[in-house]
Amino acid sequence: LGTCPEPRERGRGKALRIRGGLACSTGLPPHTPPGAMPRTPFFFINWGRAKRYSSMTALTASLALFLLSHSLTNRPLFRSHAERVLGGPRPFLLVYSLVSLGLFAWVIVALRQAPMLPLWDHEPWMRWVPLVTMPVVCVLAVTGLTSPNPFSLGPGGRGFDPDHPGILRLTRHPVLWAAGLWAGAHLVANGDVAAALVFLPLLILALAGPSLLEAKRRRSLGPETWERLTVLTRKPSRALFPEVGPGRVGLGLALYGLLLLVHEAVLGVSPLPL
């Protein structure tokens, strides 16, 4: 009816809740019968609502393109053609990385502009979930992206030593674990429609990805090679930390500190729950 405020922008104040509903800007009680509300002219265009729909459309489009770009790289025909056009695997990976970063930046901008439409009541403890989870996420991501891995996302299997698998003693999919923990923690902390659009698909992909990747890699490597390479993986032991190395752990924690510093400047929301 054009009498209630649009949902608040992300990171700019808190929504006013009265008995589970939004208070109306007219000063009338939030549960005033429709007949008592001032009528809106039929020719009135609710520009706030149009902007809200536009923001959600941009968020959906950016996320869809981001996921599509990742799915295309798993198609051998597309990848071989792209590598041939761009001049080889390394130029392809460079272009692909730049495109992925650009699309991810678009997702972040669209998420920041999306309206806050809560899915559940926010409790103070929820803001602590990303804060205590992200150190693990950063260490897993850094370790997974800098360790040889013939089974999952990462730099590839060149140089992998099955007798010293490093982080693969814990999981053969450290990058997917990092993505799943990141998405799940931020979904809990945000709890709104826009956040669910971004984090829920990524969480589902992170959960489904390991079994899909392992089936694919098992077929490509063959059963004998697979058994030989996986003999010490997913078997945590005291050798885990020495093989990972303090350098990778320190770099992961440094990344965590950097994210704490830039989070509010980039997203407009402080990561600190205080």
C-alpha positions as a Markdown table, in Angstrom:
| # | Residue | x | y | z |
|---|---|---|---|---|
| 1 | Leu | 0.0 | 0.0 | 0.0 |
| 2 | Gly | 3.0 | 2.3 | -0.1 |
| 3 | Thr | 2.8 | 3.0 | 3.7 |
| 4 | Cys | 5.6 | 0.8 | 5.1 |
| 5 | Pro | 9.3 | 1.3 | 4.7 |
| 6 | Glu | 11.3 | -0.8 | 2.4 |
| 7 | Pro | 13.6 | -3.3 | 4.1 |
| 8 | Arg | 16.8 | -1.8 | 5.4 |
| 9 | Glu | 20.0 | -1.9 | 3.3 |
| 10 | Arg | 22.6 | -4.4 | 4.3 |
| 11 | Gly | 24.9 | -3.1 | 7.0 |
| 12 | Arg | 23.1 | 0.2 | 7.6 |
| 13 | Gly | 21.2 | 0.1 | 10.8 |
| 14 | Lys | 18.8 | -2.5 | 12.2 |
| 15 | Ala | 15.2 | -3.3 | 11.1 |
| 16 | Leu | 12.6 | -2.2 | 13.6 |
| 17 | Arg | 10.5 | -5.2 | 14.6 |
| 18 | Ile | 7.1 | -4.9 | 16.4 |
| 19 | Arg | 5.4 | -8.1 | 17.2 |
| 20 | Gly | 7.1 | -9.9 | 14.4 |
| 21 | Gly | 6.2 | -7.3 | 11.8 |
| 22 | Leu | 7.8 | -4.1 | 10.5 |
| 23 | Ala | 6.5 | -0.9 | 12.0 |
| 24 | Cys | 4.8 | 1.4 | 9.4 |
| 25 | Ser | 6.2 | 4.8 | 8.6 |
| 26 | Thr | 2.7 | 6.5 | 8.9 |
| 27 | Gly | 2.7 | 6.2 | 12.6 |
| 28 | Leu | -0.2 | 3.8 | 12.5 |
| 29 | Pro | 0.0 | 0.5 | 14.4 |
| 30 | Pro | 1.6 | -2.2 | 12.4 |
| 31 | His | -1.6 | -4.3 | 12.4 |
| 32 | Thr | -4.0 | -1.6 | 11.3 |
| 33 | Pro | -6.7 | -3.0 | 9.1 |
| 34 | Pro | -6.3 | -2.3 | 5.4 |
| 35 | Gly | -9.4 | -0.2 | 5.3 |
| 36 | Ala | -7.9 | 2.3 | 7.7 |
| 37 | Met | -4.8 | 2.8 | 5.7 |
| 38 | Pro | -4.4 | 5.7 | 3.4 |
| 39 | Arg | -5.0 | 4.7 | -0.2 |
| 40 | Thr | -2.2 | 4.9 | -2.8 |
| 41 | Pro | -3.1 | 6.4 | -6.2 |
| 42 | Phe | -3.3 | 3.7 | -8.9 |
| 43 | Phe | -0.8 | 5.5 | -11.1 |
| 44 | Phe | 1.8 | 5.6 | -8.2 |
| 45 | Ile | 5.0 | 3.7 | -9.0 |
| 46 | Asn | 6.7 | 2.2 | -5.9 |
| 47 | Trp | 10.3 | 3.0 | -6.9 |
| 48 | Gly | 11.7 | 1.5 | -3.7 |
| 49 | Arg | 10.1 | -1.8 | -4.5 |
| 50 | Ala | 11.3 | -1.6 | -8.1 |
| 51 | Lys | 14.8 | -1.0 | -6.9 |
| 52 | Arg | 14.5 | -4.0 | -4.5 |
| 53 | Tyr | 13.5 | -6.3 | -7.4 |
| 54 | Ser | 16.3 | -4.9 | -9.5 |
| 55 | Ser | 18.9 | -5.6 | -6.8 |
| 56 | Met | 17.7 | -9.2 | -6.3 |
| 57 | Thr | 17.7 | -9.7 | -10.1 |
| 58 | Ala | 21.3 | -8.5 | -10.2 |
| 59 | Leu | 22.3 | -10.8 | -7.4 |
| 60 | Thr | 20.6 | -13.8 | -9.0 |
| 61 | Ala | 22.3 | -13.0 | -12.4 |
| 62 | Ser | 25.7 | -12.5 | -10.9 |
| 63 | Leu | 25.6 | -15.7 | -8.9 |
| 64 | Ala | 24.2 | -17.7 | -11.8 |
| 65 | Leu | 27.1 | -16.6 | -14.1 |
| 66 | Phe | 29.6 | -17.3 | -11.3 |
| 67 | Leu | 28.4 | -20.8 | -10.9 |
| 68 | Leu | 28.1 | -21.3 | -14.7 |
| 69 | Ser | 31.7 | -20.2 | -15.2 |
| 70 | His | 32.9 | -22.9 | -12.8 |
| 71 | Ser | 30.8 | -25.6 | -14.3 |
| 72 | Leu | 32.1 | -24.9 | -17.8 |
| 73 | Thr | 35.7 | -25.7 | -16.8 |
| 74 | Asn | 34.6 | -29.2 | -16.0 |
| 75 | Arg | 33.5 | -29.8 | -19.6 |
| 76 | Pro | 36.5 | -31.3 | -21.5 |
| 77 | Leu | 35.2 | -30.1 | -24.9 |
| 78 | Phe | 34.8 | -26.5 | -23.7 |
| 79 | Arg | 38.1 | -26.4 | -21.9 |
| 80 | Ser | 40.2 | -27.9 | -24.7 |
| 81 | His | 38.6 | -25.4 | -27.2 |
| 82 | Ala | 39.3 | -22.5 | -24.8 |
| 83 | Glu | 42.9 | -23.5 | -24.2 |
| 84 | Arg | 43.4 | -23.8 | -28.0 |
| 85 | Val | 42.0 | -20.3 | -28.6 |
| 86 | Leu | 43.9 | -18.7 | -25.7 |
| 87 | Gly | 47.2 | -20.4 | -26.4 |
| 88 | Gly | 47.5 | -23.1 | -23.8 |
| 89 | Pro | 46.6 | -24.2 | -20.3 |
| 90 | Arg | 48.4 | -21.4 | -18.5 |
| 91 | Pro | 46.8 | -18.5 | -20.4 |
| 92 | Phe | 43.4 | -20.3 | -19.9 |
| 93 | Leu | 43.9 | -20.5 | -16.2 |
| 94 | Leu | 45.0 | -16.8 | -16.1 |
| 95 | Val | 41.9 | -15.6 | -18.0 |
| 96 | Tyr | 39.6 | -18.0 | -16.0 |
| 97 | Ser | 41.0 | -16.7 | -12.7 |
| 98 | Leu | 40.5 | -13.0 | -13.8 |
| 99 | Val | 36.9 | -13.8 | -14.9 |
| 100 | Ser | 36.2 | -15.6 | -11.7 |
| 101 | Leu | 37.5 | -12.7 | -9.6 |
| 102 | Gly | 35.4 | -10.3 | -11.6 |
| 103 | Leu | 32.2 | -12.3 | -11.3 |
| 104 | Phe | 32.8 | -12.8 | -7.5 |
| 105 | Ala | 33.3 | -9.1 | -7.1 |
| 106 | Trp | 30.0 | -8.6 | -8.9 |
| 107 | Val | 28.3 | -11.1 | -6.5 |
| 108 | Ile | 29.7 | -9.1 | -3.5 |
| 109 | Val | 28.5 | -5.8 | -4.8 |
| 110 | Ala | 25.1 | -7.2 | -5.6 |
| 111 | Leu | 24.9 | -8.8 | -2.2 |
| 112 | Arg | 25.8 | -5.5 | -0.5 |
| 113 | Gln | 23.0 | -3.7 | -2.5 |
| 114 | Ala | 20.4 | -6.3 | -1.9 |
| 115 | Pro | 17.6 | -5.6 | 0.6 |
| 116 | Met | 17.5 | -7.3 | 4.0 |
| 117 | Leu | 14.6 | -9.7 | 4.0 |
| 118 | Pro | 15.1 | -11.9 | 7.2 |
| 119 | Leu | 14.5 | -15.6 | 7.2 |
| 120 | Trp | 14.8 | -16.1 | 10.9 |
| 121 | Asp | 15.3 | -14.0 | 14.1 |
| 122 | His | 18.9 | -13.0 | 14.6 |
| 123 | Glu | 20.5 | -14.1 | 17.9 |
| 124 | Pro | 23.7 | -12.5 | 19.2 |
| 125 | Trp | 25.6 | -15.8 | 19.2 |
| 126 | Met | 25.2 | -16.1 | 15.4 |
| 127 | Arg | 27.7 | -13.4 | 14.7 |
| 128 | Trp | 30.3 | -15.4 | 16.5 |
| 129 | Val | 30.0 | -18.3 | 14.1 |
| 130 | Pro | 32.0 | -16.8 | 11.2 |
| 131 | Leu | 34.6 | -15.3 | 13.6 |
| 132 | Val | 35.6 | -18.7 | 15.1 |
| 133 | Thr | 35.2 | -20.6 | 11.8 |
| 134 | Met | 37.2 | -18.4 | 9.5 |
| 135 | Pro | 40.6 | -19.2 | 10.9 |
| 136 | Val | 40.0 | -22.9 | 10.0 |
| 137 | Val | 38.6 | -21.8 | 6.6 |
| 138 | Cys | 41.7 | -19.7 | 5.8 |
| 139 | Val | 44.2 | -22.4 | 6.8 |
| 140 | Leu | 42.3 | -25.0 | 4.8 |
| 141 | Ala | 42.1 | -22.8 | 1.7 |
| 142 | Val | 45.8 | -21.7 | 1.8 |
| 143 | Thr | 46.9 | -25.3 | 2.4 |
| 144 | Gly | 44.7 | -26.8 | -0.2 |
| 145 | Leu | 45.7 | -24.3 | -2.9 |
| 146 | Thr | 49.4 | -24.7 | -2.2 |
| 147 | Ser | 49.6 | -28.5 | -1.8 |
| 148 | Pro | 49.7 | -31.1 | -4.7 |
| 149 | Asn | 46.4 | -32.8 | -4.9 |
| 150 | Pro | 45.4 | -35.3 | -7.7 |
| 151 | Phe | 41.9 | -35.8 | -6.2 |
| 152 | Ser | 40.3 | -32.4 | -5.9 |
| 153 | Leu | 40.4 | -28.6 | -6.5 |
| 154 | Gly | 43.9 | -27.2 | -6.2 |
| 155 | Pro | 47.2 | -26.9 | -8.1 |
| 156 | Gly | 47.0 | -30.4 | -9.5 |
| 157 | Gly | 48.7 | -33.7 | -8.8 |
| 158 | Arg | 52.2 | -32.9 | -10.1 |
| 159 | Gly | 54.6 | -33.5 | -7.2 |
| 160 | Phe | 52.2 | -35.3 | -5.0 |
| 161 | Asp | 53.9 | -37.8 | -2.7 |
| 162 | Pro | 51.5 | -40.5 | -1.4 |
| 163 | Asp | 53.9 | -41.3 | 1.5 |
| 164 | His | 53.7 | -37.6 | 2.6 |
| 165 | Pro | 50.2 | -36.4 | 1.7 |
| 166 | Gly | 50.2 | -33.4 | 4.0 |
| 167 | Ile | 46.7 | -31.9 | 4.4 |
| 168 | Leu | 45.3 | -34.8 | 2.5 |
| 169 | Arg | 45.8 | -36.8 | 5.7 |
| 170 | Leu | 42.8 | -34.9 | 7.0 |
| 171 | Thr | 40.7 | -34.6 | 3.8 |
| 172 | Arg | 41.2 | -35.1 | 0.1 |
| 173 | His | 39.1 | -31.9 | -0.5 |
| 174 | Pro | 40.5 | -29.1 | 1.7 |
| 175 | Val | 39.4 | -26.3 | -0.6 |
| 176 | Leu | 35.8 | -27.7 | -0.7 |
| 177 | Trp | 35.8 | -28.0 | 3.1 |
| 178 | Ala | 36.9 | -24.4 | 3.3 |
| 179 | Ala | 34.2 | -23.3 | 0.9 |
| 180 | Gly | 31.5 | -25.3 | 2.8 |
| 181 | Leu | 32.5 | -23.9 | 6.2 |
| 182 | Trp | 32.7 | -20.4 | 4.8 |
| 183 | Ala | 29.2 | -20.6 | 3.2 |
| 184 | Gly | 27.6 | -22.3 | 6.2 |
| 185 | Ala | 29.0 | -19.9 | 8.8 |
| 186 | His | 28.0 | -16.8 | 6.8 |
| 187 | Leu | 24.5 | -18.3 | 6.1 |
| 188 | Val | 24.0 | -18.6 | 9.9 |
| 189 | Ala | 25.3 | -15.2 | 10.6 |
| 190 | Asn | 23.2 | -13.4 | 8.0 |
| 191 | Gly | 19.9 | -15.3 | 7.9 |
| 192 | Asp | 18.2 | -13.4 | 5.1 |
| 193 | Val | 17.0 | -14.1 | 1.5 |
| 194 | Ala | 19.9 | -12.5 | -0.3 |
| 195 | Ala | 22.5 | -14.4 | 1.8 |
| 196 | Ala | 20.7 | -17.6 | 1.3 |
| 197 | Leu | 20.8 | -17.0 | -2.5 |
| 198 | Val | 24.6 | -16.7 | -2.3 |
| 199 | Phe | 25.7 | -19.1 | 0.4 |
| 200 | Leu | 23.2 | -22.0 | 0.2 |
| 201 | Pro | 24.1 | -23.0 | -3.4 |
| 202 | Leu | 27.8 | -22.8 | -2.5 |
| 203 | Leu | 27.2 | -24.9 | 0.6 |
| 204 | Ile | 25.3 | -27.6 | -1.4 |
| 205 | Leu | 28.1 | -27.7 | -4.0 |
| 206 | Ala | 30.8 | -28.0 | -1.3 |
| 207 | Leu | 28.9 | -30.9 | 0.2 |
| 208 | Ala | 28.2 | -32.7 | -3.1 |
| 209 | Gly | 31.5 | -31.9 | -4.7 |
| 210 | Pro | 33.8 | -34.5 | -2.9 |
| 211 | Ser | 31.8 | -37.5 | -4.0 |
| 212 | Leu | 31.4 | -36.2 | -7.6 |
| 213 | Leu | 35.1 | -35.3 | -7.9 |
| 214 | Glu | 36.2 | -38.6 | -6.4 |
| 215 | Ala | 34.1 | -40.6 | -8.8 |
| 216 | Lys | 35.5 | -38.7 | -11.8 |
| 217 | Arg | 39.2 | -39.0 | -10.6 |
| 218 | Arg | 38.8 | -42.6 | -9.7 |
| 219 | Arg | 37.7 | -43.4 | -13.3 |
| 220 | Ser | 40.6 | -41.3 | -14.8 |
| 221 | Leu | 43.3 | -42.7 | -12.5 |
| 222 | Gly | 42.2 | -46.3 | -12.5 |
| 223 | Pro | 41.6 | -48.5 | -9.5 |
| 224 | Glu | 45.2 | -49.5 | -8.9 |
| 225 | Thr | 46.6 | -46.0 | -9.1 |
| 226 | Trp | 43.8 | -44.7 | -6.9 |
| 227 | Glu | 44.5 | -47.3 | -4.2 |
| 228 | Arg | 48.2 | -46.5 | -4.3 |
| 229 | Leu | 47.7 | -42.8 | -4.0 |
| 230 | Thr | 45.1 | -42.8 | -1.4 |
| 231 | Val | 46.6 | -45.3 | 1.1 |
| 232 | Leu | 47.5 | -42.6 | 3.7 |
| 233 | Thr | 44.8 | -40.0 | 2.9 |
| 234 | Arg | 41.9 | -39.3 | 5.2 |
| 235 | Lys | 43.9 | -40.9 | 8.1 |
| 236 | Pro | 45.0 | -38.1 | 10.5 |
| 237 | Ser | 48.2 | -38.7 | 12.4 |
| 238 | Arg | 51.0 | -36.8 | 14.1 |
| 239 | Ala | 52.7 | -36.3 | 10.8 |
| 240 | Leu | 49.9 | -34.0 | 9.6 |
| 241 | Phe | 51.3 | -30.7 | 11.0 |
| 242 | Pro | 55.0 | -31.3 | 10.1 |
| 243 | Glu | 53.9 | -32.2 | 6.5 |
| 244 | Val | 51.6 | -29.2 | 6.2 |
| 245 | Gly | 54.3 | -27.0 | 7.6 |
| 246 | Pro | 54.1 | -23.9 | 9.9 |
| 247 | Gly | 54.5 | -21.6 | 6.9 |
| 248 | Arg | 51.2 | -22.6 | 5.4 |
| 249 | Val | 49.4 | -22.3 | 8.7 |
| 250 | Gly | 50.9 | -18.9 | 9.3 |
| 251 | Leu | 49.9 | -17.7 | 5.9 |
| 252 | Gly | 46.4 | -18.9 | 6.5 |
| 253 | Leu | 46.2 | -17.0 | 9.8 |
| 254 | Ala | 47.7 | -13.9 | 8.1 |
| 255 | Leu | 44.9 | -14.1 | 5.5 |
| 256 | Tyr | 42.3 | -14.3 | 8.3 |
| 257 | Gly | 43.8 | -11.2 | 9.9 |
| 258 | Leu | 43.7 | -9.4 | 6.5 |
| 259 | Leu | 40.0 | -10.4 | 6.0 |
| 260 | Leu | 39.1 | -9.0 | 9.4 |
| 261 | Leu | 40.8 | -5.6 | 8.4 |
| 262 | Val | 39.1 | -5.2 | 5.1 |
| 263 | His | 35.7 | -6.8 | 5.8 |
| 264 | Glu | 33.9 | -3.7 | 6.8 |
| 265 | Ala | 35.4 | -1.5 | 4.1 |
| 266 | Val | 34.5 | -4.0 | 1.4 |
| 267 | Leu | 31.1 | -5.3 | 2.6 |
| 268 | Gly | 30.0 | -2.4 | 4.9 |
| 269 | Val | 29.5 | -4.8 | 7.8 |
| 270 | Ser | 31.9 | -5.3 | 10.7 |
| 271 | Pro | 32.9 | -9.0 | 11.2 |
| 272 | Leu | 33.3 | -8.4 | 15.0 |
| 273 | Pro | 30.3 | -9.4 | 17.1 |
| 274 | Leu | 30.9 | -6.7 | 19.7 |
